[in-house]
């Protein structure tokens, strides 16, 4: 056991090891006994920071991807019902959550993915309004114009590059875009 190394100070997810204090660490757990309906839920807490109380263990149901999707979409993009949302890499851990959050509040959601199977997942399992395979498109700007004839209100960007350029070209005045870099 030791204090943090220089590399651990650069990325401070866990605190110093202090004798007699709880040690932080990541983990996955399953709720096996609870008076709450969370029984059998998978939880992704920063173990060590989890506190036990009379009601049971406090836990985080969403990992970092879930927190990124939630905070990025609701806190930074500030969506409104009826807005048109485009999500790149929409079948990934962050993109699919952004799309589902958007649908829950009444937005129109289109996602891009890299295979027909992923497009099918987005449309038929996750409830996206539309989705397309970007690998089958030769002109991303015209593709987005086809899906968003009245423009994009929110672009949740998980890939950058040409997709970002095409989305910006199709974004409405006062539209918002968020670039996720992990």
Biotite code that builds the C-alpha atoms (Angstrom):
import biotite.structure as struc

atoms = struc.array([
    struc.Atom([0.000, 0.000, 0.000], chain_id="A", res_id=1, res_name="UNK", atom_name="CA", element="C"),
    struc.Atom([1.279, 3.425, -0.877], chain_id="A", res_id=2, res_name="UNK", atom_name="CA", element="C"),
    struc.Atom([0.180, 6.953, -1.580], chain_id="A", res_id=3, res_name="UNK", atom_name="CA", element="C"),
    struc.Atom([-0.697, 7.884, -5.145], chain_id="A", res_id=4, res_name="UNK", atom_name="CA", element="C"),
    struc.Atom([2.024, 7.683, -7.766], chain_id="A", res_id=5, res_name="UNK", atom_name="CA", element="C"),
    struc.Atom([2.636, 10.681, -10.082], chain_id="A", res_id=6, res_name="UNK", atom_name="CA", element="C"),
    struc.Atom([0.522, 9.077, -12.840], chain_id="A", res_id=7, res_name="UNK", atom_name="CA", element="C"),
    struc.Atom([-2.363, 8.546, -10.430], chain_id="A", res_id=8, res_name="UNK", atom_name="CA", element="C"),
    struc.Atom([-2.274, 12.240, -9.511], chain_id="A", res_id=9, res_name="UNK", atom_name="CA", element="C"),
    struc.Atom([-2.835, 13.151, -13.167], chain_id="A", res_id=10, res_name="UNK", atom_name="CA", element="C"),
    struc.Atom([-6.075, 11.171, -13.248], chain_id="A", res_id=11, res_name="UNK", atom_name="CA", element="C"),
    struc.Atom([-7.544, 11.442, -9.776], chain_id="A", res_id=12, res_name="UNK", atom_name="CA", element="C"),
    struc.Atom([-10.349, 8.872, -9.702], chain_id="A", res_id=13, res_name="UNK", atom_name="CA", element="C"),
    struc.Atom([-9.258, 7.422, -6.388], chain_id="A", res_id=14, res_name="UNK", atom_name="CA", element="C"),
    struc.Atom([-7.839, 9.104, -3.329], chain_id="A", res_id=15, res_name="UNK", atom_name="CA", element="C"),
    struc.Atom([-4.687, 8.402, -1.358], chain_id="A", res_id=16, res_name="UNK", atom_name="CA", element="C"),
    struc.Atom([-4.488, 5.244, 0.704], chain_id="A", res_id=17, res_name="UNK", atom_name="CA", element="C"),
    struc.Atom([-4.768, 6.375, 4.309], chain_id="A", res_id=18, res_name="UNK", atom_name="CA", element="C"),
    struc.Atom([-4.457, 3.787, 7.087], chain_id="A", res_id=19, res_name="UNK", atom_name="CA", element="C"),
    struc.Atom([-7.804, 3.239, 8.810], chain_id="A", res_id=20, res_name="UNK", atom_name="CA", element="C"),
    struc.Atom([-9.791, 4.874, 5.989], chain_id="A", res_id=21, res_name="UNK", atom_name="CA", element="C"),
    struc.Atom([-11.817, 3.322, 3.195], chain_id="A", res_id=22, res_name="UNK", atom_name="CA", element="C"),
    struc.Atom([-9.902, 2.515, -0.030], chain_id="A", res_id=23, res_name="UNK", atom_name="CA", element="C"),
    struc.Atom([-11.547, 3.625, -3.258], chain_id="A", res_id=24, res_name="UNK", atom_name="CA", element="C"),
    struc.Atom([-11.806, 1.225, -6.146], chain_id="A", res_id=25, res_name="UNK", atom_name="CA", element="C"),
    struc.Atom([-14.075, 0.395, -9.053], chain_id="A", res_id=26, res_name="UNK", atom_name="CA", element="C"),
    struc.Atom([-16.311, -2.615, -9.185], chain_id="A", res_id=27, res_name="UNK", atom_name="CA", element="C"),
    struc.Atom([-19.543, -4.137, -10.303], chain_id="A", res_id=28, res_name="UNK", atom_name="CA", element="C"),
    struc.Atom([-22.019, -5.581, -7.872], chain_id="A", res_id=29, res_name="UNK", atom_name="CA", element="C"),
    struc.Atom([-25.490, -7.051, -7.759], chain_id="A", res_id=30, res_name="UNK", atom_name="CA", element="C"),
    struc.Atom([-28.108, -6.094, -5.175], chain_id="A", res_id=31, res_name="UNK", atom_name="CA", element="C"),
    struc.Atom([-29.019, -9.383, -3.515], chain_id="A", res_id=32, res_name="UNK", atom_name="CA", element="C"),
    struc.Atom([-31.046, -8.178, -0.545], chain_id="A", res_id=33, res_name="UNK", atom_name="CA", element="C"),
    struc.Atom([-33.060, -4.985, -0.456], chain_id="A", res_id=34, res_name="UNK", atom_name="CA", element="C"),
    struc.Atom([-36.351, -3.651, 0.826], chain_id="A", res_id=35, res_name="UNK", atom_name="CA", element="C"),
    struc.Atom([-36.395, -1.516, -2.317], chain_id="A", res_id=36, res_name="UNK", atom_name="CA", element="C"),
    struc.Atom([-37.301, -2.634, -5.847], chain_id="A", res_id=37, res_name="UNK", atom_name="CA", element="C"),
    struc.Atom([-33.621, -2.492, -6.848], chain_id="A", res_id=38, res_name="UNK", atom_name="CA", element="C"),
    struc.Atom([-33.125, -6.164, -5.938], chain_id="A", res_id=39, res_name="UNK", atom_name="CA", element="C"),
    struc.Atom([-31.076, -7.937, -8.633], chain_id="A", res_id=40, res_name="UNK", atom_name="CA", element="C"),
    struc.Atom([-30.005, -4.610, -10.152], chain_id="A", res_id=41, res_name="UNK", atom_name="CA", element="C"),
    struc.Atom([-26.431, -4.407, -11.310], chain_id="A", res_id=42, res_name="UNK", atom_name="CA", element="C"),
    struc.Atom([-24.634, -1.483, -9.720], chain_id="A", res_id=43, res_name="UNK", atom_name="CA", element="C"),
    struc.Atom([-21.440, 0.237, -10.791], chain_id="A", res_id=44, res_name="UNK", atom_name="CA", element="C"),
    struc.Atom([-20.249, 2.192, -7.800], chain_id="A", res_id=45, res_name="UNK", atom_name="CA", element="C"),
    struc.Atom([-16.880, 3.544, -6.958], chain_id="A", res_id=46, res_name="UNK", atom_name="CA", element="C"),
    struc.Atom([-16.518, 0.941, -4.257], chain_id="A", res_id=47, res_name="UNK", atom_name="CA", element="C"),
    struc.Atom([-15.245, 2.395, -1.040], chain_id="A", res_id=48, res_name="UNK", atom_name="CA", element="C"),
    struc.Atom([-17.229, 5.579, -1.532], chain_id="A", res_id=49, res_name="UNK", atom_name="CA", element="C"),
    struc.Atom([-20.409, 3.561, -1.239], chain_id="A", res_id=50, res_name="UNK", atom_name="CA", element="C"),
    struc.Atom([-22.061, 4.156, 2.094], chain_id="A", res_id=51, res_name="UNK", atom_name="CA", element="C"),
    struc.Atom([-24.271, 1.740, 3.988], chain_id="A", res_id=52, res_name="UNK", atom_name="CA", element="C"),
    struc.Atom([-27.345, 3.160, 5.654], chain_id="A", res_id=53, res_name="UNK", atom_name="CA", element="C"),
    struc.Atom([-30.572, 1.863, 7.185], chain_id="A", res_id=54, res_name="UNK", atom_name="CA", element="C"),
    struc.Atom([-32.234, 1.667, 3.795], chain_id="A", res_id=55, res_name="UNK", atom_name="CA", element="C"),
    struc.Atom([-29.440, -0.339, 2.205], chain_id="A", res_id=56, res_name="UNK", atom_name="CA", element="C"),
    struc.Atom([-26.434, 0.442, 0.071], chain_id="A", res_id=57, res_name="UNK", atom_name="CA", element="C"),
    struc.Atom([-26.365, 3.700, -1.808], chain_id="A", res_id=58, res_name="UNK", atom_name="CA", element="C"),
    struc.Atom([-25.316, 2.973, -5.333], chain_id="A", res_id=59, res_name="UNK", atom_name="CA", element="C"),
    struc.Atom([-24.963, 4.388, -8.805], chain_id="A", res_id=60, res_name="UNK", atom_name="CA", element="C"),
    struc.Atom([-26.935, 2.526, -11.455], chain_id="A", res_id=61, res_name="UNK", atom_name="CA", element="C"),
    struc.Atom([-25.060, 4.169, -14.308], chain_id="A", res_id=62, res_name="UNK", atom_name="CA", element="C"),
    struc.Atom([-21.330, 3.911, -14.921], chain_id="A", res_id=63, res_name="UNK", atom_name="CA", element="C"),
    struc.Atom([-19.222, 6.672, -16.456], chain_id="A", res_id=64, res_name="UNK", atom_name="CA", element="C"),
    struc.Atom([-20.907, 6.271, -19.855], chain_id="A", res_id=65, res_name="UNK", atom_name="CA", element="C"),
    struc.Atom([-24.316, 6.772, -18.263], chain_id="A", res_id=66, res_name="UNK", atom_name="CA", element="C"),
    struc.Atom([-23.172, 9.788, -16.333], chain_id="A", res_id=67, res_name="UNK", atom_name="CA", element="C"),
    struc.Atom([-21.576, 11.282, -19.458], chain_id="A", res_id=68, res_name="UNK", atom_name="CA", element="C"),
    struc.Atom([-24.762, 10.731, -21.461], chain_id="A", res_id=69, res_name="UNK", atom_name="CA", element="C"),
    struc.Atom([-27.042, 12.136, -18.776], chain_id="A", res_id=70, res_name="UNK", atom_name="CA", element="C"),
    struc.Atom([-24.983, 15.173, -17.802], chain_id="A", res_id=71, res_name="UNK", atom_name="CA", element="C"),
    struc.Atom([-23.930, 15.972, -21.355], chain_id="A", res_id=72, res_name="UNK", atom_name="CA", element="C"),
    struc.Atom([-27.427, 15.761, -22.746], chain_id="A", res_id=73, res_name="UNK", atom_name="CA", element="C"),
    struc.Atom([-29.492, 17.307, -19.965], chain_id="A", res_id=74, res_name="UNK", atom_name="CA", element="C"),
    struc.Atom([-27.034, 19.698, -18.327], chain_id="A", res_id=75, res_name="UNK", atom_name="CA", element="C"),
    struc.Atom([-25.136, 20.944, -21.372], chain_id="A", res_id=76, res_name="UNK", atom_name="CA", element="C"),
    struc.Atom([-27.456, 20.455, -24.359], chain_id="A", res_id=77, res_name="UNK", atom_name="CA", element="C"),
    struc.Atom([-30.593, 21.428, -22.405], chain_id="A", res_id=78, res_name="UNK", atom_name="CA", element="C"),
    struc.Atom([-33.081, 19.610, -24.680], chain_id="A", res_id=79, res_name="UNK", atom_name="CA", element="C"),
    struc.Atom([-36.710, 20.589, -25.123], chain_id="A", res_id=80, res_name="UNK", atom_name="CA", element="C"),
    struc.Atom([-39.622, 18.420, -26.163], chain_id="A", res_id=81, res_name="UNK", atom_name="CA", element="C"),
    struc.Atom([-40.005, 18.276, -29.945], chain_id="A", res_id=82, res_name="UNK", atom_name="CA", element="C"),
    struc.Atom([-36.401, 19.128, -30.777], chain_id="A", res_id=83, res_name="UNK", atom_name="CA", element="C"),
    struc.Atom([-34.535, 17.196, -33.459], chain_id="A", res_id=84, res_name="UNK", atom_name="CA", element="C"),
    struc.Atom([-31.524, 15.301, -32.094], chain_id="A", res_id=85, res_name="UNK", atom_name="CA", element="C"),
    struc.Atom([-28.728, 13.625, -34.030], chain_id="A", res_id=86, res_name="UNK", atom_name="CA", element="C"),
    struc.Atom([-26.432, 11.146, -32.243], chain_id="A", res_id=87, res_name="UNK", atom_name="CA", element="C"),
    struc.Atom([-23.300, 9.753, -33.884], chain_id="A", res_id=88, res_name="UNK", atom_name="CA", element="C"),
    struc.Atom([-21.980, 6.351, -32.763], chain_id="A", res_id=89, res_name="UNK", atom_name="CA", element="C"),
    struc.Atom([-25.506, 5.923, -31.461], chain_id="A", res_id=90, res_name="UNK", atom_name="CA", element="C"),
    struc.Atom([-25.206, 2.229, -30.670], chain_id="A", res_id=91, res_name="UNK", atom_name="CA", element="C"),
    struc.Atom([-22.295, 2.803, -28.294], chain_id="A", res_id=92, res_name="UNK", atom_name="CA", element="C"),
    struc.Atom([-22.492, 3.021, -24.519], chain_id="A", res_id=93, res_name="UNK", atom_name="CA", element="C"),
    struc.Atom([-23.033, 6.794, -24.478], chain_id="A", res_id=94, res_name="UNK", atom_name="CA", element="C"),
    struc.Atom([-24.882, 7.326, -27.754], chain_id="A", res_id=95, res_name="UNK", atom_name="CA", element="C"),
    struc.Atom([-27.641, 4.804, -27.121], chain_id="A", res_id=96, res_name="UNK", atom_name="CA", element="C"),
    struc.Atom([-28.392, 6.365, -23.733], chain_id="A", res_id=97, res_name="UNK", atom_name="CA", element="C"),
    struc.Atom([-28.511, 9.874, -25.185], chain_id="A", res_id=98, res_name="UNK", atom_name="CA", element="C"),
    struc.Atom([-30.965, 8.675, -27.827], chain_id="A", res_id=99, res_name="UNK", atom_name="CA", element="C"),
    struc.Atom([-33.175, 6.952, -25.272], chain_id="A", res_id=100, res_name="UNK", atom_name="CA", element="C"),
    struc.Atom([-33.124, 9.993, -22.967], chain_id="A", res_id=101, res_name="UNK", atom_name="CA", element="C"),
    struc.Atom([-34.108, 12.165, -25.927], chain_id="A", res_id=102, res_name="UNK", atom_name="CA", element="C"),
    struc.Atom([-36.996, 9.870, -26.863], chain_id="A", res_id=103, res_name="UNK", atom_name="CA", element="C"),
    struc.Atom([-38.258, 9.835, -23.272], chain_id="A", res_id=104, res_name="UNK", atom_name="CA", element="C"),
    struc.Atom([-38.689, 13.616, -23.273], chain_id="A", res_id=105, res_name="UNK", atom_name="CA", element="C"),
    struc.Atom([-40.328, 13.707, -26.699], chain_id="A", res_id=106, res_name="UNK", atom_name="CA", element="C"),
    struc.Atom([-37.526, 14.559, -29.104], chain_id="A", res_id=107, res_name="UNK", atom_name="CA", element="C"),
    struc.Atom([-37.161, 13.232, -32.649], chain_id="A", res_id=108, res_name="UNK", atom_name="CA", element="C"),
    struc.Atom([-33.952, 11.162, -32.695], chain_id="A", res_id=109, res_name="UNK", atom_name="CA", element="C"),
    struc.Atom([-31.778, 9.970, -35.563], chain_id="A", res_id=110, res_name="UNK", atom_name="CA", element="C"),
    struc.Atom([-28.609, 7.962, -34.959], chain_id="A", res_id=111, res_name="UNK", atom_name="CA", element="C"),
    struc.Atom([-25.682, 6.835, -37.040], chain_id="A", res_id=112, res_name="UNK", atom_name="CA", element="C"),
    struc.Atom([-23.928, 3.497, -36.663], chain_id="A", res_id=113, res_name="UNK", atom_name="CA", element="C"),
    struc.Atom([-21.408, 1.392, -38.563], chain_id="A", res_id=114, res_name="UNK", atom_name="CA", element="C"),
    struc.Atom([-23.428, -1.688, -39.499], chain_id="A", res_id=115, res_name="UNK", atom_name="CA", element="C"),
    struc.Atom([-26.899, -2.769, -40.576], chain_id="A", res_id=116, res_name="UNK", atom_name="CA", element="C"),
    struc.Atom([-27.252, -4.776, -37.355], chain_id="A", res_id=117, res_name="UNK", atom_name="CA", element="C"),
    struc.Atom([-26.574, -1.681, -35.263], chain_id="A", res_id=118, res_name="UNK", atom_name="CA", element="C"),
    struc.Atom([-29.024, 0.382, -37.309], chain_id="A", res_id=119, res_name="UNK", atom_name="CA", element="C"),
    struc.Atom([-31.648, -2.317, -36.720], chain_id="A", res_id=120, res_name="UNK", atom_name="CA", element="C"),
    struc.Atom([-30.897, -2.226, -32.979], chain_id="A", res_id=121, res_name="UNK", atom_name="CA", element="C"),
    struc.Atom([-31.346, 1.547, -32.868], chain_id="A", res_id=122, res_name="UNK", atom_name="CA", element="C"),
    struc.Atom([-34.644, 1.559, -34.746], chain_id="A", res_id=123, res_name="UNK", atom_name="CA", element="C"),
    struc.Atom([-36.282, -1.635, -33.560], chain_id="A", res_id=124, res_name="UNK", atom_name="CA", element="C"),
    struc.Atom([-35.015, -2.152, -30.018], chain_id="A", res_id=125, res_name="UNK", atom_name="CA", element="C"),
    struc.Atom([-33.970, 1.255, -28.717], chain_id="A", res_id=126, res_name="UNK", atom_name="CA", element="C"),
    struc.Atom([-36.779, 3.290, -30.282], chain_id="A", res_id=127, res_name="UNK", atom_name="CA", element="C"),
    struc.Atom([-34.837, 5.782, -32.399], chain_id="A", res_id=128, res_name="UNK", atom_name="CA", element="C"),
    struc.Atom([-37.046, 7.447, -35.019], chain_id="A", res_id=129, res_name="UNK", atom_name="CA", element="C"),
    struc.Atom([-34.466, 6.784, -37.733], chain_id="A", res_id=130, res_name="UNK", atom_name="CA", element="C"),
    struc.Atom([-30.921, 5.493, -38.083], chain_id="A", res_id=131, res_name="UNK", atom_name="CA", element="C"),
    struc.Atom([-28.440, 5.032, -40.890], chain_id="A", res_id=132, res_name="UNK", atom_name="CA", element="C"),
    struc.Atom([-25.208, 3.182, -41.580], chain_id="A", res_id=133, res_name="UNK", atom_name="CA", element="C"),
    struc.Atom([-22.647, 5.913, -42.177], chain_id="A", res_id=134, res_name="UNK", atom_name="CA", element="C"),
    struc.Atom([-20.396, 3.437, -44.033], chain_id="A", res_id=135, res_name="UNK", atom_name="CA", element="C"),
    struc.Atom([-23.038, 3.139, -46.758], chain_id="A", res_id=136, res_name="UNK", atom_name="CA", element="C"),
    struc.Atom([-23.320, 6.901, -47.267], chain_id="A", res_id=137, res_name="UNK", atom_name="CA", element="C"),
    struc.Atom([-21.099, 8.733, -49.746], chain_id="A", res_id=138, res_name="UNK", atom_name="CA", element="C"),
    struc.Atom([-22.087, 12.289, -48.745], chain_id="A", res_id=139, res_name="UNK", atom_name="CA", element="C"),
    struc.Atom([-22.770, 12.796, -45.040], chain_id="A", res_id=140, res_name="UNK", atom_name="CA", element="C"),
    struc.Atom([-23.947, 16.397, -45.493], chain_id="A", res_id=141, res_name="UNK", atom_name="CA", element="C"),
    struc.Atom([-26.714, 15.386, -47.903], chain_id="A", res_id=142, res_name="UNK", atom_name="CA", element="C"),
    struc.Atom([-27.543, 12.334, -45.769], chain_id="A", res_id=143, res_name="UNK", atom_name="CA", element="C"),
    struc.Atom([-28.163, 14.552, -42.752], chain_id="A", res_id=144, res_name="UNK", atom_name="CA", element="C"),
    struc.Atom([-30.140, 17.003, -44.885], chain_id="A", res_id=145, res_name="UNK", atom_name="CA", element="C"),
    struc.Atom([-32.359, 14.075, -45.913], chain_id="A", res_id=146, res_name="UNK", atom_name="CA", element="C"),
    struc.Atom([-32.989, 13.052, -42.286], chain_id="A", res_id=147, res_name="UNK", atom_name="CA", element="C"),
    struc.Atom([-33.215, 16.635, -40.994], chain_id="A", res_id=148, res_name="UNK", atom_name="CA", element="C"),
    struc.Atom([-34.814, 18.746, -43.737], chain_id="A", res_id=149, res_name="UNK", atom_name="CA", element="C"),
    struc.Atom([-35.543, 21.473, -41.157], chain_id="A", res_id=150, res_name="UNK", atom_name="CA", element="C"),
    struc.Atom([-32.128, 21.213, -39.499], chain_id="A", res_id=151, res_name="UNK", atom_name="CA", element="C"),
    struc.Atom([-30.619, 19.662, -36.374], chain_id="A", res_id=152, res_name="UNK", atom_name="CA", element="C"),
    struc.Atom([-31.341, 21.217, -32.976], chain_id="A", res_id=153, res_name="UNK", atom_name="CA", element="C"),
    struc.Atom([-28.915, 19.093, -30.940], chain_id="A", res_id=154, res_name="UNK", atom_name="CA", element="C"),
    struc.Atom([-25.921, 17.116, -32.176], chain_id="A", res_id=155, res_name="UNK", atom_name="CA", element="C"),
    struc.Atom([-24.388, 14.729, -29.639], chain_id="A", res_id=156, res_name="UNK", atom_name="CA", element="C"),
    struc.Atom([-21.025, 13.973, -31.223], chain_id="A", res_id=157, res_name="UNK", atom_name="CA", element="C"),
    struc.Atom([-19.153, 10.801, -30.337], chain_id="A", res_id=158, res_name="UNK", atom_name="CA", element="C"),
    struc.Atom([-16.867, 10.624, -33.396], chain_id="A", res_id=159, res_name="UNK", atom_name="CA", element="C"),
    struc.Atom([-15.780, 14.049, -34.729], chain_id="A", res_id=160, res_name="UNK", atom_name="CA", element="C"),
    struc.Atom([-14.111, 14.440, -38.144], chain_id="A", res_id=161, res_name="UNK", atom_name="CA", element="C"),
    struc.Atom([-16.343, 14.399, -41.265], chain_id="A", res_id=162, res_name="UNK", atom_name="CA", element="C"),
    struc.Atom([-19.457, 13.573, -39.244], chain_id="A", res_id=163, res_name="UNK", atom_name="CA", element="C"),
    struc.Atom([-18.951, 16.660, -37.099], chain_id="A", res_id=164, res_name="UNK", atom_name="CA", element="C"),
    struc.Atom([-18.487, 18.857, -40.179], chain_id="A", res_id=165, res_name="UNK", atom_name="CA", element="C"),
    struc.Atom([-21.651, 17.458, -41.809], chain_id="A", res_id=166, res_name="UNK", atom_name="CA", element="C"),
    struc.Atom([-23.685, 17.912, -38.632], chain_id="A", res_id=167, res_name="UNK", atom_name="CA", element="C"),
    struc.Atom([-22.498, 21.494, -38.110], chain_id="A", res_id=168, res_name="UNK", atom_name="CA", element="C"),
    struc.Atom([-23.467, 22.290, -41.706], chain_id="A", res_id=169, res_name="UNK", atom_name="CA", element="C"),
    struc.Atom([-26.987, 20.996, -40.956], chain_id="A", res_id=170, res_name="UNK", atom_name="CA", element="C"),
    struc.Atom([-27.430, 22.543, -37.498], chain_id="A", res_id=171, res_name="UNK", atom_name="CA", element="C"),
    struc.Atom([-30.084, 25.191, -36.969], chain_id="A", res_id=172, res_name="UNK", atom_name="CA", element="C"),
    struc.Atom([-29.283, 28.684, -35.733], chain_id="A", res_id=173, res_name="UNK", atom_name="CA", element="C"),
    struc.Atom([-28.996, 28.432, -31.940], chain_id="A", res_id=174, res_name="UNK", atom_name="CA", element="C"),
    struc.Atom([-28.619, 24.653, -32.220], chain_id="A", res_id=175, res_name="UNK", atom_name="CA", element="C"),
    struc.Atom([-26.306, 22.948, -29.772], chain_id="A", res_id=176, res_name="UNK", atom_name="CA", element="C"),
    struc.Atom([-23.591, 20.401, -30.218], chain_id="A", res_id=177, res_name="UNK", atom_name="CA", element="C"),
    struc.Atom([-21.566, 18.501, -27.676], chain_id="A", res_id=178, res_name="UNK", atom_name="CA", element="C"),
    struc.Atom([-18.359, 16.656, -28.537], chain_id="A", res_id=179, res_name="UNK", atom_name="CA", element="C"),
    struc.Atom([-17.574, 13.704, -26.256], chain_id="A", res_id=180, res_name="UNK", atom_name="CA", element="C"),
    struc.Atom([-13.910, 12.806, -26.021], chain_id="A", res_id=181, res_name="UNK", atom_name="CA", element="C"),
    struc.Atom([-13.027, 9.848, -23.837], chain_id="A", res_id=182, res_name="UNK", atom_name="CA", element="C"),
])
